[in-house]
């Protein structure tokens, strides 16, 4: 069993957990993820490692309560335990001889962006960061991102904080004046990453994205997380989750992400006692 040592609400339906997992914390690197199960025979869900502390033996995960399992997980409290916590999985990211990086995060995508920016900051790399959300209440890790960024731009769709608009607006404004970046790192909803890559490709700036397709076993055996990158089939769990954004077929990935929407809705309705019952029989 893996104990929850800290719980924090970052926004409506967005939770942060520190989980006691010494072996995972010892080997974790930026860009990697874990797969957890709340209980035996429960659903396996992948969560990106948002931070880790080898000395304390804890791993930080951040998630949004959107489906049956994440809502169940969100009800856990400090001192509670979960059954399984497998990791670290995926290929760690490396930044060799980088001088300047532009980091773009949307929604809960700021969580997996943070450890990458933190590592770049520790390496002395200049980092300009852009983070965004639907509104100010949904912004996460603003203070943490500011602490590891040379400049931080904040965007909200409704204008309740920072730039009134999308992260892509600010990205384009920056690249119109300055394209001298070793790389752009973009993590967030697939549609956001798609349009970030469309902009950076026009300005010929190398771009890394972190993909979040449907994932089941996390070891490359099930094939559920397959994505097309450079006209080749890749598995996000063992080949990624980081890829060259200019080569990713985002439209295909978004279609695959929506395959089980009806089943996910039904599972949540059943869990909450809202399943439709036929009254015609």
Steps between C-alpha positions, in 0.01 A plus 500: 500500500613854425410772750379849407713734711363831368182610328439846356220641288648711221172598341145376444536125459881515474693320773866461595619193690840419643523121509749301701688291242874498581611275213315707242623828648859377490493430125250757370605749231318789329272376224411170662168378636344240729203267474292455812204301625295622791404148602543143387308436176466876452562689179862574405554869431817681386607820676803712421760547771466868589787494752697260717711508815749212533590606856140487621418207274194673355363553151263784412210441262237749385171398344162638400185322610332423168405130508402222737850415622638854533189603696545200729868584541415859587297382799811353661653695789842537658588177678296286259675255270464375145568145388751540215743770387712379207789699359688690393385421146573667167813656357653784707564827318848644461613848406863507391681832455175700491516875559142622449167319515142613459256294712124494438250331733122479490267387779629200693774474235693746716557211742723293265655821366623610842769231563649565156519874558637439850780284358582760233512772766739290708722462193517877458286509186297815433133403500204710390175336605139545394223333700127515447163376616129567449493742793713616793361229731622229263858629481741263673863523618526870415735580789707187438536580129590861574777384735671295226435731203687811393171638368146373554192592298153406629196458275134432572226432248259734681753772580465459877881508533785594273457498123139468386531217253699190420861405567546487123432875482796578725714233333450663162573847639830377644607313186420798280775689683737219601552148365837438663389200708657157511155349544138565586346257749121479478280292730124523537181397320566339162331785314726752676814304413384467140470875455822573690680271255329664204638837613850380588531310173433823310781665696727193464547451874553144624209388721455224756157381611391249763214280381215361706321238289291216642734284707440171680803293599775760450759245387437482125310170500138614450556746215228731632724807504614477141549830319630592157824697505677571173272251321616226736307330779641576843388402848481796737576283804836361383603733215379817673304668634717781357516531120590746226177696478546584132476128415195406710165424337287685755173451311537123517591514870197714582272259315643210699465692829125528440435132419381405849316821593163325525640217712681748727179698548305185582763382752484835679120500503497150649754599767290802596167314485381700200472215249188521285243231576252400234140539622334349192522136618 
